[in-house]
Amino acid sequence: MSETNKMKFGIKELIILILIASLVFFFLNYSWIGVRLCIGILLLYFIPFYIFLDSFNLAIEEKLIFSFFISIGLIPLIVYYISRLLVSVRLSILVSFLILIVGSFIFRKFYKGKKSLFV
């Protein structure tokens, strides 16, 4: 059997499989509200800091775990302080998300490819 016939199952495929299983679970238990919640958590809690941590030489698993735990601390804090300035909490969540995405892309643009930030 040649090497080309073997199916490779890496970490990216596993993450996609876990995401699909999570979406199916939330859909079966909570209908479309659960799917919206799962997508919202993914967008708000993983994506901004994953983009930020993509500038560093980390494995995918490390980026996912670090981005989740960093965002657990920072997202509510940022949303709280922006909601003190704005009246609507939904608007402050959107503004916080946009600030984090733009900040992550700016950081990634200027620090991508450097050997180390702390040396």
N, C-alpha and C positions, 0 to 999 in steps of 0.2 A: 504494500500500500504506500503510495507516495505521500509526501508532505502536503501537497496541494489539496488532497481529498479530505484531510482532517479539518474539522470545524474548531476554530479557536474561540474560546469563551473567556474574555478578559474582564477587567474591572468595569470598563465602560458599558459592556453588555449587561453585566450584573446590576449596575446602577439603573439602567433603562428598565430592566426587568422588575426591579424593586419599585421604581416609580409607577410603572403600569399596574403592578399588583396593588399598590397603595391607592391609585385612582379607582380601580375596580372595587376595592374594599370600601372606600368612602362612598362610591356611587351606590353600591348594594345596601349599605347601612343607612346612609343619610341623603340619598338622591343627589340632585344637582348642587344642593347647598354644600354637601361634603366635598364634591369635586372642586367647587369654587374655593372652599377653605384650603384644600390641599394645594391647589395652584397658587393661591395667595401666600401661603406659608413658603412655598418654593420661591416665588418671586421676591417676597419681602425679606425672608430670612437667609436664603442661600445665595442668590445671584449677586447682590452688591458686594458682599465680602469675598465671594468666590472670585469675582473679577479682580478685586483688590489683592487677594492672596496668589493669584495667577502670576503676579510679577516675581514671586519668589520661587526658588527651586524646591518645591514640595510635591509629594505624591498626591494623587487625586483624593485618596481617602483622608489625608491630612488636611487638604484644602476644604473638604466638605465638613469635617468635624470642627475644625477651627472656625470656619465661617459661621457655622450654626451657633457655637458657644460665644463667639464675639458678638454676633447679632442679638443673642438673647439679652446681653447686657446693654448694648448701645441703641438698638432700635426703640425700645420703650422710652429710654431717656431722651432721645432726639425727638420722638413724637410728642412726648410730654412738653418739652420746652417750646416746640413749634406750635403746639395747641394753645399754649399760653399767649402767643402772639396772634394766632388766627382763632376764629370762633368755632369752626367746624373741625371735628376730629377726623373725619374722612379726608378733608382737604389737607390737614396736617400730615396724615399718613402718606398721601400722594406727594406732597412737597418733600417729606423726609426721604421717600423712595427716590425721587428725582435728584435730590442733593447727593444721596449715597451713590447712585449710578454715575452721575457726572463726576463726582469726586474720585470714584474708583477708576473710571476711564482716564481721567487726567493723571492720576498716580501711575497707572499702568503705562501710559504713554511716556512719561518722563523717567521711570525707573526700570522699564523692561530691558533686559539684557545686561544690566550691571551685575557684577559678580556678587557683591554683598552690600547691603545697605548699612550695616552696623560696624563694618571694619574700617 
